[in-house]
Every structure is written in C-alpha cells, then in structure tokens.
Amino acid sequence: MRKINIFDTTLRDGEQSAGINLNLQEKLEIARQLERLGVDIIEAGFPASSKGDFQAVKQIAETIKTCSVTGLARSVQSDIDAAWEALKGGAEPRLHLFIATSPIHMKYKLQMTPEQVIETAVESVKYAKRYFPIVQWSAEDACRSELPFLAKIITEVIKAGATVINIPDTVGYITPKEYGNIFTFLSNNVPNIEKVSLSAHCHDDLGMAVANSLAAIEHGATQIEGTINGIGERAGNAALEEIAVALYIRKDYYQAETRLNLQEIKRTSNLVSKLTGVVIPPNKAVIGKNAFAHESGIHQDGVLKEKTTYEIISPELVGVQSNSMVLGKHSGRHALRNRVEELGYTLSDEEVNKLFVRFKELADKKKDITDDDLVALIFEEKFDHFKDFYQLCSLQVQYGTNQIPTAVVVLKDGQGNEIQEAATGAGSVEALYNTLERCFKTSVTLLDYRIESVSGGRDALAQVFVKVRVNDIETSGRGTAQDVLEASAKAYINAVNRVFMIETMRAENQKVAMQ
C-alpha cells in the first residue's frame, strides 16, 4: 500500500470562496478538527496577504503539533519572509511557493518571458531553502502549460532545493486521462524527479476534481490537495472526504491509503459547513444527508436483507451516528462538559459556564436537547461574539394578514449605547431587516437567506444563514433561536458585524503599512 499524504487547504483556498470570512477563533477550531481528522499538512493561509492572515497562520502553526502547517507565498522575498515569521514556531514548518507557467498567465498576468519565470522560480526556491526544510513548489495553471517547458522548470527548481512539486489544475480544465499523462510525462522527462514527491491540486469547474485527483494517484502522485466539502474558488476544490473514502473502499484497485481517521469525516464536514455557512447538498457523496437514505422499495428490501446490496459505505465508517445522547433539564454541568468534549469541541471553563446557562434556558423550553441542539448552542456561544459592534437586546414584530408587518428593534453598540428603530416591510423578515438597516445607518444588500431546523419536532431550534454585501464586502452570518424571527435577526447582525470587523482589520493594516 502506497501512503498518500493529505494536504488540506480549507483554510486558504477554501476560505477564498465568495462570502466566506472566518475569524481567528473559527480558523483555530477548524485546524484542531483537521488535526483530529489526521490530515498530514494544513495550509493555514497566505501570511503576506494581510495582518489577520499572518496572525491566523502564526497561531495555528504554534497550536498544531501532530501535522505540518504551511502557508502560501508568491515568488517574492517579502512573501517568503512573512511566511517564515508566521510559520517558524510550527512543529514542521514548510512553505508553499508558486508561480504561473502557462503561456496565457506568463504573457498577460506576469508579463514575463519563460526564461524570466524560470529564473524567478529558481531564485525564490533557493531563498526559501535558507529557512524552510520543506519547500513545496507549484506551477500555477500547470495543466495549460507546455509540457517540455513544465519539465524544464521543474528540473531547475528541484536542483534549487524544492522537495515537493505540485501540478495544479488551477482552472478545472483537464480530464482524468490527460492529467494522469502529465504525471507520467514528468516522471519520464524530469531527470531528478525521484528526489521529490508529486502533488495534485484540482479544481472542480468541470466536475472532475475528485476523478482527476484519483487519476494522479494512479500515475504516481503521493500527495493530494483539496478541501473539506470541496469548497473553494469558483466551483470549488477536490473534496478530500470523497478521495479518502474512495481510496479506502477501492483499496483493491488503487493500492493506496491515507492516515485519515475516517470516523471524523462527518464531524469535520459539519463544522466546516456551519462555520463557513456553505450548505452541504443532500445528495453530496459521502457526507450528504441522503448519502445513506434509500427511497426505492427494491433498494429498501435489499438493504433490510443485506446492507451491502445497495450500501457500499456504512454510515459508521464516516462518523454518522444512528443515535445521539439526549440531555435534559436535569442534566448537570459535568454531563454537559463531557458531551461537549465527546463532540470534539474545546471550551474554556468560562465558556462552559456560559453554555450551561444557555443550555438550562433551552431545556426549560425544550424537553430533549440533542447533539445537534448542543452544537448549535456551542457555535452561538463560542463563535458569534462581536462585542465591539452590535448586539441584539430585544425585538418585536407585528404581523397579520390584514396588517402591514412592522418591527421594533433595540440594539446595543460597542460603547453600550442603546439604539431603537422601527420600520415596515412586505413581510415580517423584510420589516425586521429594514429596521436593522436603520440601526446600522448603512446600506445592506441581502444576497441569500436560508432557514433550517436544527432537529425535528415543533420545538426545534431554527438556524438561519444569510449572505450580505455591505460597502463592497460580501460575507455570511448565522443565527440560532427557537423563534425564526429572532434567529433571522441574529444572523443578519452576525453578518454585518463581520463586515465591520473586516473593515476594522483593513484600517489597522493600512495604519501599520503607513508607519
């Protein structure tokens, strides 16, 4: 069995998805879960891109101990310096260095000749090797590059000290057969190729990212890059959970394996989905809610007699629980803390105490608290605090079939001042959001609104996800409550607070740059 390293770029390429803006605490929580999942490399961000990204990469590198943490860098000395400052405290610091190699990128984006690109690539690798024991070099848009040139530049960067060579399908253009042939060509035409490991990084623009990644493995790749749930630029990246399970189920064919703890897949997927606000399609392979559902009578009959008739993946393999522990109003703090830890979340004593208060409040209204309810409370308590901006104090909505919907909202700003406004709308949610917009005193464009129940039953918690645009910044927000309008208000406030947080960080970065 060949060992395939898993390079997770959820926190870098995944966060580049439109509307995703993770804060430091959210990134750390995902990084810890990726460590529990067992990925080999975590690409934590692009340190030179912003002060916030630098701090996130630095803290993740200092926190994660059982897998390598890396950061992205252009072929520029200042990028490499920033990455080293962020990553040098890690257990196994490595650098992900890239430059474009396709004719279209070299001509229009870089405005460099092929010879200049080779020279820049070689010099940047040599410079990076002064600091980093492991340097991964990527040929951006490799799949639209001329193969002789690709072989030539790879030969030179290996001489310069690169230890991993990545062949990205940057725009999701290639087919599995063509992609596999690139790896074969490089293996036959790069004389020093045995000194490095080959990596695949595939985008899903034509829906072939996972198939292309598996084809790369067949043709010699020993590292696969991708994201949880396949999130990422445009149509996304290769979904790592699909690749890992495919290798496990078809190990007879691929003769390759990863070190992932497959039972952590569902938990990791849910965490990423909740924190990014990107919904998992019901029919999504491996982790969609319909992945193990059988509607057809023939299928149901077969599964009842023998599961393997129609089920090649057991729910338990990927961590889907058939039942969950139910807590109630008589459950104590110790039972709550134990369950939180079993669910894989790290909370301080203060956070547990606050969660316990929220838990008791919900338990007085809802008979049974499921794991899904508890996770919703954890998210709200751990990740949804923006004390420097707006907090909901109260809301009142009047609605009737023969009345104009009207909302009254009281917010508290970061200085503790109360803001009260009222407005109308065509419906309850519009009236509520019109009122909140008055409170913010800024124009807010609602791009998406989605509501779902956390669990079943009439007393289920409502979870609302929104996507908004404010001052040319697009971001998402989430809110949870038993009342759908309260959840809607919390989601809207959460999204707008994120925008203000981003603007604050940008202002701080500009101030530092000017100094």
MARRO-910005 format. One line per 3 residues: their letters; for each residue y, x, z of C-alpha. Coordinates in steps of 0.2 Angstrom, whole numbers, padded with zeros to 4 digits. Each point is the difference from the previous one (the first is absolute). Layout:
// MARRO-910005
A = Y X Z  ...;
This chain:
// MARRO-910005
MRK = 0000 0000 0000  0017 0007 -0005  0014 -0002 0013;
INI = 0015 -0009 -0007  0016 0002 0009  0011 -0015 0003;
FDT = 0019 0003 -0003  0010 -0015 0007  0017 -0003 -0007;
TLR = 0004 -0017 0008  0014 0007 0009  0008 0009 -0015;
DGE = -0005 -0008 -0016  -0004 -0016 0008  0016 -0002 0009;
QSA = 0009 0002 -0017  -0005 -0018 -0004  0015 -0011 -0003;
GIN = 0005 -0008 0017  -0010 0011 0011  0010 0009 0014;
LNL = -0010 0006 0014  0008 0007 0016  -0006 0015 0009;
QEK = -0010 -0010 0013  -0009 -0009 -0014  -0004 0016 -0009;
LEI = -0007 0007 0015  -0011 -0015 0003  -0007 0001 -0017;
ARQ = -0003 0019 0001  -0010 -0002 0016  -0010 -0014 -0008;
LER = -0003 0011 -0016  -0006 0014 0012  -0012 -0013 0008;
LGV = -0006 -0004 -0017  -0004 0018 -0004  0011 0004 -0015;
DII = 0000 0019 -0003  0019 0002 -0005  0015 -0012 0004;
EAG = 0015 0002 -0011  0013 -0005 0013  0015 0000 -0012;
FPA = 0013 0010 -0009  0009 0010 0013  0015 0006 -0011;
SSK = 0004 -0018 -0006  0008 -0006 0016  0003 0004 0019;
GDF = -0011 -0015 0004  -0014 0006 -0011  0001 0018 0007;
QAV = -0001 -0007 0018  -0015 -0011 -0004  -0010 0014 -0008;
KQI = 0004 0012 0014  -0005 -0012 0013  -0016 -0005 -0009;
AET = -0005 0018 -0003  0002 0003 0019  -0010 -0015 0005;
IKT = -0015 0000 -0012  -0013 0013 0005  -0016 -0004 -0009;
CSV = 0006 0000 -0018  0013 0009 -0010  0017 -0006 -0002;
TGL = 0010 0004 -0016  0017 -0004 -0008  0006 -0001 -0018;
ARS = 0012 0013 -0007  0008 0003 -0017  -0001 0017 -0007;
VQS = 0016 0005 0009  0002 0012 0014  0010 -0012 0011;
DID = -0014 -0013 -0001  -0013 0013 0005  0011 0006 0014;
AAW = 0002 -0018 0007  -0018 -0004 -0002  -0005 0016 0010;
EAL = 0013 -0005 0014  -0008 -0017 0001  -0018 0005 -0002;
KGG = -0002 0017 0009  -0005 -0008 0017  -0015 -0009 -0008;
AEP = -0018 0004 0003  -0002 0006 -0018  0016 0000 -0010;
RLH = -0001 -0002 -0019  0013 -0003 -0013  -0001 -0012 -0015;
LFI = 0010 0008 -0014  0003 -0008 -0017  0009 0002 -0017;
ATS = -0002 -0010 -0016  -0010 0007 -0014  0000 -0013 -0014;
PIH = 0011 0002 -0015  0010 -0016 0004  0004 0005 0018;
MKY = 0004 0018 -0004  0012 -0005 -0014  0009 -0015 0007;
KLQ = -0002 0002 0019  -0001 0019 0004  0009 0005 -0016;
MTP = -0010 0016 0000  -0011 0009 -0012  -0019 0002 0003;
EQV = 0003 0019 0004  0013 -0005 0013  -0011 -0013 0008;
IET = -0014 0013 0002  0012 0013 0007  0007 -0013 0013;
AVE = -0017 -0006 0005  -0006 0018 0003  0015 0005 0010;
SVK = 0000 -0015 0011  -0019 0002 0004  0003 0019 0004;
YAK = 0014 -0005 0011  -0010 -0014 0009  -0014 0012 0003;
RYF = 0011 0010 0012  -0001 -0015 0012  -0014 -0011 -0004;
PIV = -0019 0005 0000  -0004 -0015 -0011  0011 -0004 -0015;
QWS = -0005 -0015 -0011  0008 0001 -0017  0002 -0016 -0011;
AED = 0004 -0001 -0018  0010 -0016 -0001  -0004 -0011 -0014;
ACR = -0015 0011 -0004  -0009 -0013 -0010  0013 0000 -0013;
SEL = 0001 0019 0000  -0007 0011 -0014  -0017 0006 0006;
PFL = 0002 0019 -0005  0017 0000 0008  -0007 -0008 0016;
AKI = -0014 0013 0000  0013 0014 -0002  0011 -0005 0014;
ITE = -0014 -0004 0012  -0007 0018 -0003  0017 0007 0005;
VIK = 0003 -0010 0016  -0018 0004 0006  0004 0018 -0003;
AGA = 0016 -0003 0010  -0010 -0007 0015  -0003 -0018 -0002;
TVI = -0015 -0006 0009  -0002 -0018 -0006  0005 -0007 -0018;
NIP = 0004 -0018 -0002  -0001 -0009 -0017  0010 -0016 0003;
DTV = 0000 -0015 -0012  0018 -0003 0005  0003 -0015 -0011;
GYI = -0017 -0008 0000  -0003 0004 -0018  -0017 0008 -0002;
TPK = -0018 -0007 -0001  -0015 0005 0010  -0008 0010 -0014;
EYG = 0016 0009 -0005  0004 0004 0018  -0018 0007 0003;
NIF = 0002 0011 -0016  0016 0008 0007  -0009 0006 0015;
TFL = -0014 0007 -0011  0012 0008 -0012  0009 0009 0015;
SNN = -0017 0005 0007  -0004 0008 -0017  0017 0007 -0004;
VPN = 0008 0006 0016  -0008 0017 0004  0004 0000 0018;
IEK = -0004 -0018 0003  -0014 0004 0013  0013 0006 0012;
VSL = 0008 -0017 0003  -0006 -0018 0003  0005 -0014 -0012;
SAH = 0009 -0016 0005  0002 -0017 -0008  0016 -0011 0002;
CHD = -0001 -0016 -0009  0012 -0014 -0003  -0005 -0018 -0004;
DLG = 0012 -0005 -0014  -0015 -0005 -0011  -0012 -0005 0015;
MAV = -0010 0016 -0002  0005 0011 0015  -0016 -0002 0010;
ANS = -0011 0002 -0016  0010 0015 -0005  -0002 0008 0017;
LAA = -0019 -0003 0000  -0001 0008 -0018  0009 0015 0007;
IEH = -0013 0002 0013  -0013 -0001 -0013  0008 0015 -0009;
GAT = 0003 0011 0015  0014 -0006 0010  -0002 0003 0019;
QIE = 0016 -0008 0006  0006 -0018 -0003  0017 -0006 0004;
GTI = 0005 -0018 0002  0007 -0013 0013  -0007 -0013 0011;
NGI = 0000 -0017 -0009  0005 0009 -0016  0019 -0002 0004;
GER = 0012 0012 -0009  0013 0002 -0014  -0001 -0014 -0013;
AGN = -0018 -0007 -0001  -0005 0011 0014  -0012 0015 0003;
AAL = -0019 0001 0001  -0007 -0010 0015  -0008 0012 0011;
EEI = -0011 -0013 0009  -0007 -0005 -0017  -0004 0018 -0005;
AVA = -0008 0004 0017  -0011 -0015 0000  -0005 0003 -0018;
LYI = -0006 0017 0004  -0010 -0006 0015  -0008 -0015 -0009;
RKD = -0004 0010 -0016  -0004 0017 0008  -0015 -0001 -0010;
YYQ = 0011 0002 -0016  0015 0010 0006  -0009 0012 0012;
AET = 0016 0002 0009  0006 -0006 0017  0016 0000 0011;
RLN = 0002 0002 0019  0009 -0017 0002  -0006 -0011 0014;
LQE = -0002 -0015 -0011  0000 -0012 0015  0018 0004 0002;
IKR = 0005 -0006 -0018  0004 -0018 0004  0010 0005 0016;
TSN = 0010 0013 -0011  0003 -0013 -0014  0006 -0013 0012;
LVS = 0012 0012 0008  0007 0006 -0016  0002 -0017 -0007;
KLT = 0009 -0007 0016  0012 0015 0001  0005 0001 -0018;
GVV = 0000 -0019 -0003  -0011 0002 -0015  -0013 -0014 0000;
IPP = -0018 0003 -0004  -0006 -0011 -0015  -0015 -0011 0006;
NKA = -0011 0007 -0014  0004 0018 0003  -0015 0011 -0001;
VIG = -0007 0006 0017  0013 -0007 0011  0006 -0017 -0007;
KNA = -0004 -0015 0011  -0011 -0007 -0014  -0009 0016 -0002;
FAH = -0015 -0007 0010  0002 -0018 -0003  -0012 -0010 -0011;
ESG = 0005 -0016 -0007  -0014 -0004 -0013  -0015 -0009 0006;
IHQ = -0012 0012 -0009  0009 0015 0008  0000 -0009 0017;
DGV = -0019 -0004 -0001  -0004 0018 -0005  0011 0008 0014;
LKE = -0008 -0012 0013  -0017 0006 -0005  0004 0018 -0003;
KTT = 0018 0007 0001  -0003 0014 -0012  -0003 -0013 -0014;
YEI = 0019 -0001 -0002  0008 0011 0013  0000 0019 -0004;
ISP = 0012 0004 0014  -0003 -0007 0017  0016 -0005 0010;
ELV = -0005 0011 0014  0000 0015 -0011  0019 -0001 -0002;
GVQ = 0004 -0006 0017  0001 -0019 -0003  -0004 -0008 0017;
SNS = -0010 -0017 -0001  0007 -0004 0017  0014 0006 0011;
MVL = 0003 0000 0019  0010 -0014 0006  0013 0002 0014;
GKH = 0007 -0014 0010  0013 -0004 0013  -0011 0006 0014;
SGR = -0003 0017 -0008  0008 0014 0009  0011 0016 -0005;
HAL = -0016 0011 0001  -0009 -0011 -0013  0015 0000 -0011;
RNR = 0002 0019 0000  -0018 0002 -0003  0000 -0011 -0015;
VEE = 0016 0008 -0007  -0008 0017 0001  -0016 -0007 -0009;
LGY = 0010 -0007 -0014  0007 0018 -0003  0018 -0002 0006;
TLS = 0009 0013 0011  0012 -0008 0013  0010 0007 0014;
DEE = -0001 -0007 0018  0017 -0008 -0003  -0006 -0008 -0017;
VNK = -0016 -0006 0008  0011 -0009 0014  0011 -0008 -0013;
LFV = -0015 -0005 -0011  -0008 -0008 0016  0015 -0011 0003;
RFK = 0000 -0006 -0018  -0019 -0002 0001  0002 -0011 0015;
ELA = 0013 -0010 -0008  -0010 -0004 -0015  -0016 -0003 0010;
DKK = 0009 -0014 0009  0003 -0008 -0017  -0016 0005 -0009;
KDI = -0017 -0002 0008  -0009 0015 -0008  0009 0016 -0005;
TDD = -0010 0008 -0014  0000 0018 -0006  0012 -0005 -0015;
DLV = 0012 -0008 0013  0000 0015 0010  0003 0012 -0014;
ALI = 0015 -0012 -0005  0007 0002 0017  -0003 0019 0000;
FEE = 0010 0002 -0016  0014 -0011 0006  0001 0010 0016;
KFD = -0003 0018 -0006  0008 0000 -0017  0014 -0014 -0002;
HFK = 0013 0007 0012  0017 0004 -0007  0011 0000 0015;
DFY = 0015 0008 -0009  0002 -0015 -0011  -0004 -0019 0001;
QLC = -0012 -0010 0012  -0003 -0018 0000  0005 -0010 0015;
SLQ = -0002 -0018 -0005  -0001 -0011 -0015  0001 -0019 -0003;
VQY = -0004 -0009 -0016  0003 -0018 -0004  -0010 -0007 -0014;
GTN = -0004 -0018 -0006  -0005 -0008 -0017  0017 -0009 0000;
QIP = 0010 0014 0008  0008 0017 -0006  -0010 0014 0008;
TAV = 0011 0009 0012  -0003 0016 0011  0009 0008 0015;
VVL = -0004 0018 0004  0005 0011 0014  -0003 0019 -0002;
KDG = 0004 0015 0011  0007 0016 -0009  -0003 0018 0005;
QGN = 0015 -0001 0012  -0007 -0015 0009  0013 -0012 -0008;
EIQ = -0006 -0018 -0004  0002 -0007 -0017  -0001 -0018 -0003;
EAA = 0000 -0008 -0018  -0005 -0016 -0008  -0004 -0005 -0018;
TGA = -0009 -0012 -0011  -0012 0001 -0014  -0012 -0009 -0012;
GSV = -0014 0003 0012  -0003 0006 0018  -0003 0018 -0005;
EAL = 0015 0001 -0012  0011 -0008 0014  -0007 0013 0012;
YNT = 0003 0015 -0012  0017 -0006 -0005  0005 0000 0019;
LER = -0008 0017 0002  0010 0007 -0015  0016 -0006 0008;
CFK = -0005 0009 0016  -0003 0016 -0009  0017 -0002 -0010;
TSV = -0009 0008 -0015  -0008 -0007 -0016  -0019 0000 0001;
TLL = -0011 -0004 -0015  -0017 -0007 0005  -0013 0007 -0013;
DYR = -0016 -0007 0007  -0006 -0011 0015  -0018 -0002 0005;
IES = -0007 -0009 0015  -0018 0001 0007  -0009 -0005 0016;
VSG = -0007 0014 0010  -0015 -0010 0005  -0007 -0017 -0002;
GRD = 0004 -0016 0009  0016 -0011 0003  0006 0012 0013;
ALA = -0001 0016 -0011  0014 0013 0000  0010 0000 -0016;
QVF = 0004 0016 -0008  0014 0001 -0013  0003 0014 -0012;
VKV = 0016 0002 -0010  0007 0012 -0013  0019 0001 -0001;
RVN = 0014 0010 -0008  0016 0005 0009  0013 0012 -0007;
DIE = -0012 0006 -0014  -0014 0004 0013  -0016 -0010 -0002;
TSG = -0012 -0001 0015  -0012 -0012 0009  -0001 -0008 0017;
RGT = -0012 -0009 0011  0000 -0013 0014  -0012 -0009 0011;
AQD = 0001 -0015 0010  -0009 -0017 0003  0015 -0009 -0008;
VLE = 0001 0004 -0019  0019 -0001 0001  0001 0013 0014;
ASA = -0012 0011 -0009  0011 -0002 -0016  0016 0005 0010;
KAY = -0009 0015 0008  -0006 0006 -0017  0017 -0001 -0008;
INA = 0009 0009 0014  -0014 0013 0000  0003 0003 -0018;
VNR = 0019 0001 0001  -0001 0011 0015  -0010 0012 -0010;
VFM = 0013 0001 -0013  0013 0004 0013  -0011 0014 0007;
IET = -0002 0007 -0017  0019 0000 -0003  0002 0008 0017;
MRA = -0012 0014 -0004  0008 0003 -0017  0017 0001 0008;
ENQ = -0007 0013 0013  -0008 0010 -0015  0017 0000 -0009;
KVA = 0009 0006 0016  -0013 0014 0002  0002 0005 -0018;
MQ = 0019 0001 0001  -0001 0011 0015;
